[in-house]
Structure formats: structure tokens, C-alpha cells
Amino acid sequence: ADSPFYTYVFLFANIFIYGLEVLFETQRQNGTNLILAFGSKINELIVAGEYWRLVTPIFLHGGLLHLALNSVALLQLAPQVEMGYGP
């Protein structure tokens, strides 16, 4: 059985981006809306052409508990999906 490669890629991406969120939150000084800057789903901005906002919210987490629970769910479900559909 092959290891669930893409499961680990998404897990790493989630953890890495959450780390960036925490890092930038601690360095923020000018009142920038951090979640907006990281790509939250704002319908008006998507309609205006920021189509990447359809994907980026997948990687945003509101806190460590949110990240942990999503990571557990990812590790439980994604390998089965990956085995079913193949790499």
C-alpha cells in the first residue's frame, strides 16, 4: 500500500499556512485585516476577479483547536479517498 502522499501535502500546507497566520498576527502593526489579506472568501472580491479566493479559504483556520480538529479529520478521511481515486 502506498502512503497517502497528497494527504500529507494538504496537512503540511494547513500547518504551514496557520504558522504564517500566527507569525503575521504577532507582527501586525497597521490594523490590516489579516484574514482578508490571507484570502478569505469575500463574494464581492471574487466577482471582481479575485478567483483565487475560491480556494484559499480551505487553508485558513480560526485557531489551534480548529486546525487540530481539521487535521484529525483530514488524517482519518483523506487516505481512504486517496486510495479510492488513486494518486
DOTILUM-323706 format. One record per atom (N, C-alpha, C): residue in three letters; residue number from 0; x negated, z, y; atom name. Coordinates in pm, 1 decimal, padded with zeros to 6 digits, m for minus. Each point is the difference from the previous one (the first is absolute). Example, Ala and Ser with C-alpha at 12.3 -4.5 7.8 and 13.67 -1.06 7.14 Angstrom:
REM residues 2
+------+-----+----------+----------+----------+------+
| code | pos |     east |       up |    north | site |
+------+-----+----------+----------+----------+------+
|  ALA |   0 | m01319.0 |  00780.0 | m00569.0 |    N |
|  ALA |   0 |  00089.0 |  00000.0 |  00119.0 |   CA |
|  ALA |   0 | m00090.0 |  00000.0 |  00120.0 |    C |
|  SER |   1 |  00035.0 | m00072.0 |  00105.0 |    N |
|  SER |   1 | m00082.0 |  00006.0 |  00119.0 |   CA |
|  SER |   1 |  00077.0 |  00073.0 |  00109.0 |    C |
+------+-----+----------+----------+----------+------+
This chain:
REM residues 87
+------+-----+----------+----------+----------+------+
| code | pos |     east |       up |    north | site |
+------+-----+----------+----------+----------+------+
|  ALA |   0 | m00084.1 |  00000.0 | m00118.9 |    N |
|  ALA |   0 |  00084.1 |  00000.0 |  00118.9 |   CA |
|  ALA |   0 | m00087.6 |  00000.0 |  00123.9 |    C |
|  ASP |   1 |  00033.3 | m00088.9 |  00091.4 |    N |
|  ASP |   1 | m00073.7 | m00008.4 |  00126.3 |   CA |
|  ASP |   1 |  00041.5 |  00112.5 |  00093.2 |    C |
|  SER |   2 | m00091.6 |  00038.8 |  00085.7 |    N |
|  SER |   2 |  00034.5 |  00102.8 |  00098.6 |   CA |
|  SER |   2 |  00090.2 | m00061.3 |  00107.3 |    C |
|  PRO |   3 |  00086.2 |  00079.1 |  00057.5 |    N |
|  PRO |   3 |  00092.0 | m00050.8 |  00103.0 |   CA |
|  PRO |   3 | m00072.7 | m00020.7 |  00133.2 |    C |
|  PHE |   4 | m00072.3 | m00108.0 |  00011.0 |    N |
|  PHE |   4 | m00086.8 | m00027.7 |  00114.7 |   CA |
|  PHE |   4 |  00074.2 |  00007.8 |  00132.7 |    C |
|  TYR |   5 |  00110.5 | m00070.9 |  00011.8 |    N |
|  TYR |   5 |  00071.2 | m00006.0 |  00127.9 |   CA |
|  TYR |   5 |  00064.4 |  00133.8 |  00036.3 |    C |
|  THR |   6 |  00034.5 |  00078.2 | m00098.9 |    N |
|  THR |   6 |  00050.6 |  00134.8 |  00026.4 |   CA |
|  THR |   6 | m00105.3 |  00079.5 |  00075.5 |    C |
|  TYR |   7 | m00122.9 | m00007.9 | m00046.7 |    N |
|  TYR |   7 | m00108.6 |  00073.1 |  00064.7 |   CA |
|  TYR |   7 | m00033.9 | m00058.6 |  00137.2 |    C |
|  VAL |   8 |  00014.5 | m00131.5 |  00015.1 |    N |
|  VAL |   8 | m00023.0 | m00062.6 |  00130.4 |   CA |
|  VAL |   8 |  00100.8 |  00053.6 |  00101.4 |    C |
|  PHE |   9 |  00128.1 |  00003.8 | m00037.8 |    N |
|  PHE |   9 |  00102.3 |  00050.6 |  00091.1 |   CA |
|  PHE |   9 | m00016.8 |  00149.7 |  00025.0 |    C |
|  LEU |  10 | m00038.3 |  00073.4 | m00100.8 |    N |
|  LEU |  10 | m00023.7 |  00143.0 |  00017.5 |   CA |
|  LEU |  10 | m00113.8 |  00023.1 |  00099.5 |    C |
|  PHE |  11 | m00109.5 | m00071.7 | m00017.7 |    N |
|  PHE |  11 | m00112.3 |  00011.3 |  00092.1 |   CA |
|  PHE |  11 |  00041.7 | m00038.9 |  00141.4 |    C |
|  ALA |  12 |  00075.6 | m00109.7 |  00013.6 |    N |
|  ALA |  12 |  00043.8 | m00045.2 |  00131.8 |   CA |
|  ALA |  12 |  00085.5 |  00106.7 |  00067.9 |    C |
|  ASN |  13 |  00092.2 |  00060.1 | m00075.5 |    N |
|  ASN |  13 |  00084.8 |  00105.7 |  00056.8 |   CA |
|  ASN |  13 | m00082.8 |  00117.6 |  00049.4 |    C |
|  ILE |  14 | m00093.9 |  00044.5 | m00081.1 |    N |
|  ILE |  14 | m00083.2 |  00115.4 |  00036.1 |   CA |
|  ILE |  14 | m00091.3 | m00034.7 |  00117.7 |    C |
|  PHE |  15 | m00058.3 | m00118.5 | m00002.0 |    N |
|  PHE |  15 | m00090.3 | m00042.8 |  00107.0 |   CA |
|  PHE |  15 |  00073.9 | m00009.1 |  00133.6 |    C |
|  ILE |  16 |  00116.5 | m00062.0 | m00000.4 |    N |
|  ILE |  16 |  00075.7 | m00015.9 |  00124.4 |   CA |
|  ILE |  16 |  00051.3 |  00134.5 |  00049.5 |    C |
|  TYR |  17 |  00039.0 |  00088.1 | m00091.5 |    N |
|  TYR |  17 |  00040.1 |  00133.9 |  00042.8 |   CA |
|  TYR |  17 | m00119.0 |  00072.0 |  00064.6 |    C |
|  GLY |  18 | m00118.1 | m00017.4 | m00057.8 |    N |
|  GLY |  18 | m00120.4 |  00058.3 |  00059.4 |   CA |
|  GLY |  18 | m00024.2 | m00052.8 |  00141.0 |    C |
|  LEU |  19 |  00023.7 | m00129.3 |  00020.3 |    N |
|  LEU |  19 | m00012.9 | m00056.8 |  00134.6 |   CA |
|  LEU |  19 |  00104.4 |  00058.5 |  00094.3 |    C |
|  GLU |  20 |  00122.2 |  00017.1 | m00050.3 |    N |
|  GLU |  20 |  00104.2 |  00061.3 |  00082.8 |   CA |
|  GLU |  20 | m00043.2 |  00139.4 |  00046.9 |    C |
|  VAL |  21 | m00051.4 |  00079.5 | m00092.1 |    N |
|  VAL |  21 | m00042.9 |  00136.2 |  00033.3 |   CA |
|  VAL |  21 | m00117.9 | m00004.3 |  00096.8 |    C |
|  LEU |  22 | m00096.0 | m00086.4 | m00026.7 |    N |
|  LEU |  22 | m00116.6 | m00012.4 |  00086.8 |   CA |
|  LEU |  22 |  00040.0 | m00038.5 |  00141.4 |    C |
|  PHE |  23 |  00082.5 | m00102.2 |  00012.9 |    N |
|  PHE |  23 |  00039.1 | m00045.3 |  00132.9 |   CA |
|  PHE |  23 |  00093.3 |  00097.8 |  00069.1 |    C |
|  GLU |  24 |  00078.2 |  00074.0 | m00076.4 |    N |
|  GLU |  24 |  00086.6 |  00102.0 |  00059.6 |   CA |
|  GLU |  24 | m00083.3 |  00108.8 |  00065.9 |    C |
|  THR |  25 | m00110.0 |  00037.6 | m00064.6 |    N |
|  THR |  25 | m00084.5 |  00104.5 |  00057.2 |   CA |
|  THR |  25 | m00080.2 | m00051.3 |  00118.9 |    C |
|  GLN |  26 | m00022.9 | m00131.2 |  00008.4 |    N |
|  GLN |  26 | m00079.1 | m00055.5 |  00110.1 |   CA |
|  GLN |  26 |  00086.2 | m00055.3 |  00113.5 |    C |
|  ARG |  27 |  00130.5 | m00000.2 | m00019.8 |    N |
|  ARG |  27 |  00090.9 | m00058.7 |  00099.5 |   CA |
|  ARG |  27 | m00000.1 |  00085.2 |  00126.9 |    C |
|  GLN |  28 | m00014.9 | m00066.3 |  00112.8 |    N |
|  GLN |  28 | m00003.6 |  00072.4 |  00126.8 |   CA |
|  GLN |  28 |  00093.2 | m00061.0 |  00104.1 |    C |
|  ASN |  29 |  00039.0 | m00124.0 | m00016.0 |    N |
|  ASN |  29 |  00072.8 | m00068.9 |  00106.2 |   CA |
|  ASN |  29 |  00150.2 | m00009.2 | m00025.0 |    C |
|  GLY |  30 |  00054.9 |  00073.6 | m00094.2 |    N |
|  GLY |  30 |  00143.2 | m00000.4 | m00024.8 |   CA |
|  GLY |  30 |  00051.3 | m00122.2 | m00073.9 |    C |
|  THR |  31 | m00087.2 | m00073.7 | m00065.6 |    N |
|  THR |  31 |  00040.5 | m00117.7 | m00075.6 |   CA |
|  THR |  31 |  00091.4 |  00041.4 | m00115.0 |    C |
|  ASN |  32 |  00105.7 | m00078.0 | m00021.0 |    N |
|  ASN |  32 |  00086.3 |  00023.0 | m00114.7 |   CA |
|  ASN |  32 | m00073.2 | m00050.6 | m00124.4 |    C |
|  LEU |  33 | m00054.8 |  00092.1 | m00076.4 |    N |
|  LEU |  33 | m00087.1 | m00035.6 | m00112.0 |   CA |
|  LEU |  33 |  00072.5 | m00079.5 | m00107.6 |    C |
|  ILE |  34 |  00120.5 |  00041.2 | m00037.0 |    N |
|  ILE |  34 |  00073.2 | m00070.4 | m00105.1 |   CA |
|  ILE |  34 |  00032.4 | m00142.2 |  00044.7 |    C |
|  LEU |  35 |  00033.1 | m00017.4 |  00124.5 |    N |
|  LEU |  35 |  00025.0 | m00133.9 |  00053.3 |   CA |
|  LEU |  35 | m00127.7 | m00083.3 | m00005.9 |    C |
|  ALA |  36 | m00111.5 |  00059.2 |  00037.4 |    N |
|  ALA |  36 | m00128.0 | m00071.1 | m00001.7 |   CA |
|  ALA |  36 | m00042.4 | m00037.5 | m00141.9 |    C |
|  PHE |  37 |  00035.3 |  00082.2 | m00099.7 |    N |
|  PHE |  37 | m00036.9 | m00028.0 | m00138.4 |   CA |
|  PHE |  37 |  00095.7 | m00096.8 | m00068.3 |    C |
|  GLY |  38 |  00108.8 | m00038.3 |  00067.0 |    N |
|  GLY |  38 |  00083.8 | m00105.3 | m00054.3 |   CA |
|  GLY |  38 |  00134.0 |  00041.7 | m00054.2 |    C |
|  SER |  39 |  00063.5 |  00099.5 |  00059.6 |    N |
|  SER |  39 |  00131.8 |  00040.2 | m00048.1 |   CA |
|  SER |  39 |  00099.2 | m00114.9 |  00017.6 |    C |
|  LYS |  40 |  00109.9 |  00007.0 | m00076.0 |    N |
|  LYS |  40 |  00100.1 | m00106.9 |  00002.2 |   CA |
|  LYS |  40 |  00091.0 |  00017.7 |  00120.8 |    C |
|  ILE |  41 | m00019.7 | m00085.7 |  00096.1 |    N |
|  ILE |  41 |  00082.9 | m00004.4 |  00119.8 |   CA |
|  ILE |  41 |  00062.8 | m00139.4 |  00003.0 |    C |
|  ASN |  42 |  00130.1 | m00007.0 | m00021.8 |    N |
|  ASN |  42 |  00067.4 | m00129.1 | m00014.3 |   CA |
|  ASN |  42 | m00023.6 | m00092.5 |  00118.5 |    C |
|  GLU |  43 |  00004.6 |  00054.0 |  00120.5 |    N |
|  GLU |  43 | m00018.6 | m00083.5 |  00118.9 |   CA |
|  GLU |  43 | m00138.9 | m00064.3 |  00002.2 |    C |
|  LEU |  44 | m00100.3 |  00072.8 | m00045.2 |    N |
|  LEU |  44 | m00135.8 | m00055.2 | m00003.2 |   CA |
|  LEU |  44 | m00016.3 | m00103.5 | m00110.4 |    C |
|  ILE |  45 |  00069.4 |  00019.3 | m00110.9 |    N |
|  ILE |  45 | m00003.2 | m00099.8 | m00108.5 |   CA |
|  ILE |  45 |  00063.3 | m00129.6 |  00048.0 |    C |
|  VAL |  46 |  00115.1 |  00010.7 |  00064.8 |    N |
|  VAL |  46 |  00067.8 | m00118.2 |  00054.0 |   CA |
|  VAL |  46 | m00087.6 | m00069.9 |  00103.6 |    C |
|  ALA |  47 | m00079.2 |  00078.7 |  00071.9 |    N |
|  ALA |  47 | m00090.3 | m00056.1 |  00101.3 |   CA |
|  ALA |  47 | m00123.8 | m00064.9 | m00060.8 |    C |
|  GLY |  48 | m00012.8 |  00004.3 | m00133.5 |    N |
|  GLY |  48 | m00110.7 | m00070.4 | m00064.8 |   CA |
|  GLY |  48 | m00102.7 |  00086.6 | m00068.9 |    C |
|  GLU |  49 |  00013.9 |  00131.1 |  00002.3 |    N |
|  GLU |  49 | m00096.2 |  00087.7 | m00067.4 |   CA |
|  GLU |  49 |  00043.5 |  00019.3 | m00145.9 |    C |
|  TYR |  50 | m00011.3 | m00107.8 | m00077.3 |    N |
|  TYR |  50 |  00050.4 | m00001.2 | m00137.9 |   CA |
|  TYR |  50 | m00077.0 |  00092.8 | m00093.1 |    C |
|  TRP |  51 | m00121.9 |  00034.2 |  00035.9 |    N |
|  TRP |  51 | m00078.6 |  00091.9 | m00082.8 |   CA |
|  TRP |  51 |  00067.7 |  00136.0 | m00009.5 |    C |
|  ARG |  52 |  00090.7 |  00030.3 |  00090.9 |    N |
|  ARG |  52 |  00072.5 |  00127.7 | m00004.2 |   CA |
|  ARG |  52 |  00097.7 |  00007.5 | m00116.4 |    C |
|  LEU |  53 |  00021.6 | m00109.2 | m00070.2 |    N |
|  LEU |  53 |  00082.3 |  00002.6 | m00121.3 |   CA |
|  LEU |  53 | m00075.7 |  00064.2 | m00116.2 |    C |
|  VAL |  54 | m00132.2 | m00001.2 |  00006.2 |    N |
|  VAL |  54 | m00083.6 |  00050.6 | m00109.7 |   CA |
|  VAL |  54 | m00066.0 |  00133.7 |  00032.7 |    C |
|  THR |  55 | m00047.9 |  00015.6 |  00121.3 |    N |
|  THR |  55 | m00079.8 |  00118.0 |  00033.4 |   CA |
|  THR |  55 |  00071.2 |  00134.5 | m00017.3 |    C |
|  PRO |  56 |  00132.6 |  00009.6 |  00017.7 |    N |
|  PRO |  56 |  00063.2 |  00131.8 | m00018.9 |   CA |
|  PRO |  56 | m00013.8 |  00055.3 | m00141.9 |    C |
|  ILE |  57 | m00026.0 | m00087.5 | m00095.7 |    N |
|  ILE |  57 | m00017.3 |  00043.1 | m00138.4 |   CA |
|  ILE |  57 | m00115.7 |  00099.9 | m00010.9 |    C |
|  PHE |  58 | m00098.6 | m00015.0 |  00085.7 |    N |
|  PHE |  58 | m00120.9 |  00080.7 | m00009.3 |   CA |
|  PHE |  58 | m00001.8 |  00120.1 |  00094.8 |    C |
|  LEU |  59 |  00105.1 |  00018.2 |  00078.6 |    N |
|  LEU |  59 |  00004.6 |  00112.0 |  00094.5 |   CA |
|  LEU |  59 |  00066.9 |  00120.5 | m00064.3 |    C |
|  HIS |  60 | m00054.5 |  00118.1 |  00023.2 |    N |
|  HIS |  60 |  00054.7 |  00123.7 | m00056.2 |   CA |
|  HIS |  60 |  00009.2 |  00106.2 |  00108.4 |    C |
|  GLY |  61 |  00107.9 |  00077.5 | m00004.8 |    N |
|  GLY |  61 |  00027.6 |  00098.9 |  00102.6 |   CA |
|  GLY |  61 | m00073.2 |  00131.5 | m00016.4 |    C |
|  GLY |  62 | m00070.2 |  00016.9 | m00109.5 |    N |
|  GLY |  62 | m00072.5 |  00123.9 | m00022.1 |   CA |
|  GLY |  62 | m00063.3 | m00000.1 | m00138.1 |    C |
|  LEU |  63 | m00074.8 |  00104.9 | m00028.1 |    N |
|  LEU |  63 | m00071.1 |  00008.7 | m00127.1 |   CA |
|  LEU |  63 |  00096.4 |  00010.1 | m00118.7 |    C |
|  LEU |  64 |  00108.7 |  00074.6 |  00014.8 |    N |
|  LEU |  64 |  00098.5 |  00009.8 | m00108.7 |   CA |
|  LEU |  64 |  00063.9 | m00135.2 | m00028.3 |    C |
|  HIS |  65 |  00033.3 | m00074.5 |  00103.2 |    N |
|  HIS |  65 |  00056.4 | m00133.8 | m00014.5 |   CA |
|  HIS |  65 | m00097.4 | m00089.4 | m00076.4 |    C |
|  LEU |  66 | m00125.9 |  00002.3 |  00039.0 |    N |
|  LEU |  66 | m00102.7 | m00079.0 | m00067.8 |   CA |
|  LEU |  66 | m00013.6 |  00042.4 | m00145.5 |    C |
|  ALA |  67 | m00003.8 |  00131.3 | m00025.5 |    N |
|  ALA |  67 | m00018.2 |  00050.6 | m00136.5 |   CA |
|  ALA |  67 |  00115.8 | m00041.2 | m00090.8 |    C |
|  LEU |  68 |  00122.1 |  00015.5 |  00047.5 |    N |
|  LEU |  68 |  00115.7 | m00035.8 | m00083.2 |   CA |
|  LEU |  68 |  00007.7 | m00150.0 | m00023.7 |    C |
|  ASN |  69 | m00030.3 | m00079.7 |  00101.6 |    N |
|  ASN |  69 | m00002.5 | m00145.0 | m00020.7 |   CA |
|  ASN |  69 | m00111.5 | m00040.6 | m00096.2 |    C |
|  SER |  70 | m00112.9 |  00068.0 |  00006.3 |    N |
|  SER |  70 | m00111.4 | m00030.3 | m00090.1 |   CA |
|  SER |  70 |  00035.2 |  00033.2 | m00143.8 |    C |
|  VAL |  71 |  00067.0 |  00112.8 | m00021.4 |    N |
|  VAL |  71 |  00043.7 |  00036.2 | m00135.7 |   CA |
|  VAL |  71 |  00096.8 | m00104.2 | m00052.9 |    C |
|  ALA |  72 |  00096.1 | m00039.5 |  00082.1 |    N |
|  ALA |  72 |  00096.4 | m00102.5 | m00041.7 |   CA |
|  ALA |  72 | m00071.3 | m00131.6 | m00030.3 |    C |
|  LEU |  73 | m00095.3 | m00036.7 |  00083.5 |    N |
|  LEU |  73 | m00075.7 | m00123.1 | m00021.9 |   CA |
|  LEU |  73 | m00075.7 |  00005.2 | m00132.4 |    C |
|  LEU |  74 | m00065.0 |  00113.2 | m00027.2 |    N |
|  LEU |  74 | m00076.8 |  00013.0 | m00124.0 |   CA |
|  LEU |  74 |  00089.8 |  00004.3 | m00124.1 |    C |
|  GLN |  75 |  00123.6 |  00042.8 |  00016.1 |    N |
|  GLN |  75 |  00092.2 |  00006.0 | m00113.8 |   CA |
|  GLN |  75 |  00065.3 | m00135.5 | m00027.9 |    C |
|  LEU |  76 |  00037.2 | m00071.5 |  00103.8 |    N |
|  LEU |  76 |  00080.2 | m00120.9 | m00016.9 |   CA |
|  LEU |  76 | m00079.2 | m00130.3 |  00005.4 |    C |
|  ALA |  77 | m00096.7 | m00008.5 |  00087.7 |    N |
|  ALA |  77 | m00070.4 | m00126.0 |  00021.7 |   CA |
|  ALA |  77 | m00074.8 | m00051.9 | m00122.9 |    C |
|  PRO |  78 | m00065.8 |  00084.7 | m00080.3 |    N |
|  PRO |  78 | m00067.9 | m00054.7 | m00117.7 |   CA |
|  PRO |  78 |  00096.6 | m00068.9 | m00097.0 |    C |
|  GLN |  79 |  00119.8 |  00052.4 | m00013.9 |    N |
|  GLN |  79 |  00098.7 | m00063.6 | m00088.4 |   CA |
|  GLN |  79 |  00042.6 | m00135.4 |  00055.3 |    C |
|  VAL |  80 |  00020.3 | m00006.2 |  00130.4 |    N |
|  VAL |  80 |  00036.7 | m00126.8 |  00063.5 |   CA |
|  VAL |  80 | m00115.2 | m00099.6 | m00015.1 |    C |
|  GLU |  81 | m00120.4 |  00047.0 |  00022.3 |    N |
|  GLU |  81 | m00116.8 | m00085.6 | m00009.1 |   CA |
|  GLU |  81 | m00019.3 | m00053.2 | m00141.9 |    C |
|  MET |  82 |  00022.0 |  00083.4 | m00099.3 |    N |
|  MET |  82 | m00011.1 | m00046.2 | m00140.0 |   CA |
|  MET |  82 |  00109.2 | m00100.8 | m00031.3 |    C |
|  GLY |  83 |  00118.2 |  00019.4 |  00056.5 |    N |
|  GLY |  83 |  00111.8 | m00090.2 | m00026.2 |   CA |
|  GLY |  83 | m00018.0 | m00136.4 |  00060.8 |    C |
|  TYR |  84 | m00055.8 | m00006.1 |  00119.0 |    N |
|  TYR |  84 | m00016.6 | m00126.9 |  00069.4 |   CA |
|  TYR |  84 | m00138.7 | m00059.8 | m00013.7 |    C |
|  GLY |  85 | m00095.4 |  00080.2 | m00039.8 |    N |
|  GLY |  85 | m00137.4 | m00047.6 | m00013.6 |   CA |
|  GLY |  85 | m00072.2 |  00000.5 |  00132.4 |    C |
|  PRO |  86 | m00132.0 | m00016.4 | m00003.9 |    N |
|  PRO |  86 | m00079.8 |  00002.6 |  00123.0 |   CA |
|  PRO |  86 |  00024.0 | m00121.2 |  00087.6 |    C |
+------+-----+----------+----------+----------+------+
